[in-house]
Amino acid sequence: MARVKITETVLRDGHQSIAATRMRLRQMLPVLEAMDELGYNALECWGGATFDTCMRFLDEDPWERLRTIKKHVKKTPLQMLLRGQNILGYRHYADDVVYEFVNRAVDNGIDIIRVFDALNDPRNMEAAIKAAKDTKSVHVQGALVYTISPIHTMESFTKVGQELQDMGVDSVCIKDMSGLLSPYDAYNLIRMLKKHLTVPIELHTHCTCGLGEMTYMKAIEAGVDIIDTALSPFGEITSQPATESMVMALNGSIYDTGIDVDRLWPIVDHFKNVRKELADEFKLTMPSQINPAVRKYQIPGGMLTNLYNQLKAQGAEDRFDEVLAEMPNVRRDLGYPPLVTPTSQITGSAAALNVLYGRYKIVTNEVRDIVRGKYGRVPGTIDEEFRKMCIGDEPVITHRPADDLAPELEEAKKALANEGFPNASMEDVLSYTLFPEVALPFFLKRDGRQ
């Protein structure tokens, strides 16, 4: 039986992609028990951008959210997304923070941890994978970030997949965050991975370019084990293909998901109302159409909007097309990094500065850090002349970047004690370590001190 399993993303990536991660815990609670009965492979409900938005915009404790979901979901594994050495933030954190975070996530209810790195550098996933393996209880999934460039090939992706399998992951996910993967490329990539790997393969895509469902169907024919979908109120466009559509498409075939579509409709109705509530409360403009040009520029959908707004703020929106055309040039100069947080923001800013002020008249510290090797090993090569222009004769880091980081947790505990929280829980210490400027006001408010 070639039954395909489904990971439901409505509680995390679905609302992150459609509604800027603004769904509240109370809007999830009414349907959690019903979702738990459906036979999903997993419910993705934590990590990614949910952690800081909980504190920043929703006055919610992300750890409390996880514990509460766990109380209501007894049968279905809970899944999170972890940015390797970046954990859930935007810089590398020391190994002691990575280890403690993974342990706390598992203790608070996580069953599956999906680990990825923006550069597909397995060294940046090493500590998180080892920490997860050491818990002896959590399923650890290594992700390879999908992108298109002259140097990204079926072979190069398979090599990363093999390295992840050698590191002991329990499954491998192809993470196609921009919806760039075309149906036949998906077929060929999964066939190749299946030939060289023994662990299950999961595929995560977005419908940004309009390819999502077609890509899933070819991936399924090639033998993919699990697909990520989102219930339709938070599916499609910049999110994952709709759960109901994929369940119906596979119904009665050898790939039948085993999910009863009739049990989905009441849950779908609930999330339709949630979508309306979020649009009204946060005055959100939700994405309304696909953008096939994203595949041409290889830029995540959300970043197109950000770039446009940044240029508009400087009265330069008429130069938007020039900036888009400059993006591939910057990406080539930086060794073809996949465009996902934080490399997408770094590349976008550099392209905008090049167009507005002349090529590399202004070089940001982040660009210098990529060239230095501070983010890890870039997939391609960086031209020596360009490197010299950015960092002169500075040495390039060739070891695992996190080896240079001193332990951070004790310092964070002291800093938090100095702010008036001497008996903070380890969860609070971790929240503060990752997002000090967001966590502190949140703690003060939560504890009724302001």
Order of alpha helices (4+ residues) and beta strands (2+ residues): beta-alpha-alpha-beta-alpha-alpha-beta-alpha-beta-alpha-beta-alpha-beta-alpha-beta-alpha-beta-alpha-alpha-alpha-alpha-alpha-alpha-alpha-alpha-alpha-alpha-alpha
